[in-house]
Amino acid sequence: MFTCIINGREIPFKGILFDKDGTLLDFLSLWGAWALEVTELMVKRVEKAGSNLTVDPRKLLGLILDPDGLVAGYDPTGPVAMATEEQTVGVLTWQLYTAGVPWNEALRQVKELLSEAMQKVKSERNARPMPGLNELLEQCRQLGIPLGVVTADRTSEAREHLRWMNLEGYFGTIVGTDRVVQGKPAPDMVFLACTELGLLPEEVLVIGDSNGDMQMAKASGAAGAIGFCPGGEADYLLDAEEVIQSYDVIDLKGAEATYRSKEMKSFE
């Protein structure tokens, strides 16, 4: 068992599970342009059908735009931050259906425009790790702390994004929503990740940037539900047991002491 200190609280643990978007990688660098592209394509499709979106375009996926119409932020409680691929398809298809497009045709068009927007993401590869993440992951590797990823994305896409940032090798398991029956906030992802890491749920910390992550952590009985909120208000992280704004505040000195103790015993 390792020990870390977060906000002055000592937490015993054996492993760490991370959400991906907004936790491991900078959310806006990867998904900001994608969400704006999807929104603009949807506006055009709905207008072509002779109608308008039933909501403000910014509310469609939960974007925050500056006066020039550029992405300045996102709603951490909105679809772009929390919805699965299937849920996003449903939200967008409904907009076309209410504009008078038959459901089957609306579904086809939505899948087509999402594919177009995703190709742009893949061509640009704008995935950047969150500040301080590389240092934390490397420290965990040196101490032998098992790590995993639990994400609302598909597992294949999660692996791809991690490869773009040269981070995949740090994780002993990657669990996407396609690998479980129920996604967040259900505990299924934590249970599967722990099984694959050889740990119990009560032995892992869960770090994420949405309250769905925190609810998942609590439902699984995790050792800690750690909300990650860099430079913003954390009021939406209602179920977080601790909230951090950067990875520098995770003090692994206790974990390092455990590692050194094990190392000394191996020489006895």
PyMOL commands that set and color helices and strands:
alter all, ss='L'
color gray80, all
select helices_A, chain A and resi 27-48+57-61+79-82+85-98+103-124+133-143+155-164+168-170+177-179+188-197+201-203+211-220+247-249+253-267
alter helices_A, ss='H'
color red, helices_A
select strands_A, chain A and resi 2-6+9-13+15-18+63-65+71-74+147-150+173-175+204-208+224-228+242-244
alter strands_A, ss='S'
color yellow, strands_A
deselect
rebuild
show_as cartoon
